[in-house]
């Protein structure tokens, strides 16, 4: 038998969202005729912007001609998409980037999980708690998380995000090499004002640390004081890498396209060079039709469709937030993010509340414990369902409680 990765081999079995899907499937199999309304996994339900679909189809047909055929895509993305990302997502916010600082990928999950490879095996990592599981899991697979005991990894510094601190993480208590931040946040739905985000940038600059910033939900920000990018903060190019995605911006969960910004001035250009080298070895690029579809998202028709879809989801968030609040449930988020984070009745565990909703109301969400120890007693609902299902799910929850 070959020598295996001991860190991966001994990790806790199961992935949060796979576990949820398996429980729902098992329930439906035993209870035929009872359909579960899922507000658990953050997958979109609205169709792609028509402009994106037409651009993708046109590009696919180009590939069927001698003149238009393309083989491997550039490792770092086609210039036309990189230019569109810079112009529409950064220059409009006063952030100036060069082409060689933006890298196209198949999504933020791929990049937020891959960036840890730039760090030494002994690097210390801090994460928001509760947290998107991928950040911790990929560091654990690399042997950077230590031992897993009682739901905690011994070498990960967990930064509690609670109602008492507005779901903004406390500062690390000692030096760490990497700090993962996600705003607007998955799972809590919290969003930080610029002056609050600046505090973490200042801390990273003072301590020579790296921030890996997940901005996958930036398109849902509408409050004036909330930044869309960490680079709106002074000095952030000197300490932060930012990951973005078309998945929630334009419904690309089934198409797959994202991007990561690695500034040249970050640690003297070392990380930009390392990320470029890693992609050259591990990445064959995103397909030409998909990148043309992503470019079309920034057309006038594409932008309009994206705004309409985002408004649709945020109306769902309002339905969840207002419906549960009127039923006496304490809720957070759902204002600048498509997630509503609620306190479970009687502070029952998130998994107990999951089972209660599944078996008594045929509604599924995500237990807070799946996102870390500070998620205990909380539950996440997403706004990505249809409005009809969202309304019915809220009605069922209210009737049960």
Buried (B, 14 or more C-beta within 10 A) or exposed (E): EEEEEEBEEEBEEEBBBEBBBEBBEEBBEEEEEEEBBBBBBBBBBBEBBEBBBBBBEBBBEBEEEEEEEEEEBBBBBBEEBBBBBBEBBBEEEEBEBEEEBBBBBBBBBBBBBBBBEBBEEEBBBBBBBBBBBBBBBBBBBBBBBBEBEEEBBEBBBBBBBBEEEEBBBBEBEEEBBBBBBBBBBBBBBBBBBBEBBBEBBBBBBEBEBBBBBBBBBBBBBEEEEBBBBBBBBEBBBBBBBBBBBBBBBBBBBEBBBBBBBBBBEBBEBEBBEBBBEBBEEEBEBBBBBBBBBBBBBBBEBBBEBBEEBBEBBBEBBBBBBEBBBEBEBEBBBBBBBBBBBBBBBEEBBBBBBBBBBBEEBBBBBBBBBBBBBBBBBBBBBBBBBEBEBBBBBBBBBBEBB
